[in-house]
């Protein structure tokens, strides 16, 4: 992805469900993410979001209202928010 800009990643809608580490990073940076989402007309993260599958029955979740990241059964209904790699030059 080093040769593509953030706009190209967004246009292609390239994204994956976040890993446990990425779920924690989403929560750690919630205020920054929410501010950026408001600037671009998106919605803030104020619910429980699915992360990557941990095994056939469980997947990671991040609760953006209280910061908890946990492994939860996949028979629940939650939102998804895909993450995409951002080239270092675009992150500045």
C-alpha positions as CSV (number, residue, x, y, z in Angstrom):
1,X,0.0,0.0,0.0
2,X,3.0,2.3,0.2
3,X,2.4,3.7,-3.3
4,X,-1.3,4.5,-2.7
5,X,-2.8,7.4,-0.9
6,X,-5.5,7.4,1.7
7,X,-8.0,8.5,-0.9
8,X,-7.3,5.5,-3.1
9,X,-7.8,3.1,-0.1
10,X,-11.1,4.8,0.7
11,X,-12.3,4.8,-2.9
12,X,-11.6,1.1,-3.3
13,X,-13.2,0.4,0.1
14,X,-10.4,-1.8,1.0
15,X,-10.8,-2.9,4.6
16,X,-10.7,-5.7,7.0
17,X,-12.2,-6.3,10.4
18,X,-9.8,-5.2,13.1
19,X,-7.6,-7.6,15.1
20,X,-7.6,-7.5,18.9
21,X,-4.7,-5.1,18.8
22,X,-6.5,-2.9,16.3
23,X,-9.6,-3.0,18.4
24,X,-7.6,-1.7,21.3
25,X,-6.0,1.0,19.1
26,X,-9.5,2.1,18.0
27,X,-10.6,2.6,21.6
28,X,-7.3,4.3,22.5
29,X,-7.8,6.8,19.7
30,X,-11.6,7.1,19.9
31,X,-11.7,10.9,20.4
32,X,-9.4,11.5,17.4
33,X,-11.4,9.1,15.2
34,X,-14.7,10.5,16.3
35,X,-13.5,14.1,15.5
36,X,-12.3,13.0,12.1
37,X,-15.5,11.2,11.4
38,X,-17.5,14.3,12.2
39,X,-15.3,16.4,9.9
40,X,-15.9,14.1,7.0
41,X,-19.7,13.7,7.7
42,X,-19.4,10.2,9.1
43,X,-20.9,8.8,12.3
44,X,-19.1,8.5,15.6
45,X,-18.2,5.1,17.1
46,X,-20.7,4.7,20.0
47,X,-21.6,1.1,19.9
48,X,-20.1,-2.4,20.0
49,X,-18.2,-3.3,16.8
50,X,-17.0,-6.7,15.6
51,X,-13.4,-7.5,15.2
52,X,-11.6,-10.4,13.5
53,X,-12.7,-14.0,14.1
54,X,-10.8,-15.7,17.0
55,X,-12.0,-19.2,16.2
56,X,-15.1,-20.8,14.7
57,X,-17.4,-19.6,17.6
58,X,-15.8,-16.4,18.8
59,X,-14.7,-13.0,17.5
60,X,-13.1,-9.9,19.0
61,X,-15.4,-7.0,19.9
62,X,-14.7,-3.4,21.0
63,X,-17.3,-1.6,23.0
64,X,-16.7,2.1,22.1
65,X,-18.9,3.3,25.0
66,X,-16.8,1.8,27.8
67,X,-13.5,0.8,26.1
68,X,-13.8,-2.9,26.7
69,X,-12.2,-5.3,24.2
70,X,-13.3,-8.8,24.5
71,X,-13.8,-12.2,22.8
72,X,-17.5,-12.8,22.3
73,X,-19.7,-15.5,20.7
74,X,-20.6,-14.8,17.1
75,X,-24.3,-15.4,17.6
76,X,-24.7,-11.7,18.7
77,X,-25.7,-8.8,16.6
78,X,-23.2,-5.9,16.5
79,X,-22.0,-3.3,14.0
80,X,-18.9,-3.5,11.9
81,X,-16.3,-0.9,11.1
82,X,-13.6,-2.1,8.8
83,X,-10.0,-0.8,9.1
84,X,-7.6,-0.2,6.2
85,X,-3.9,0.3,6.1
86,X,-2.9,3.9,5.8
87,X,0.3,4.8,4.1
88,X,2.6,6.7,6.5
89,X,2.7,9.8,4.2
90,X,-1.1,10.0,4.3
91,X,-1.3,9.7,8.1
92,X,0.5,13.1,8.6
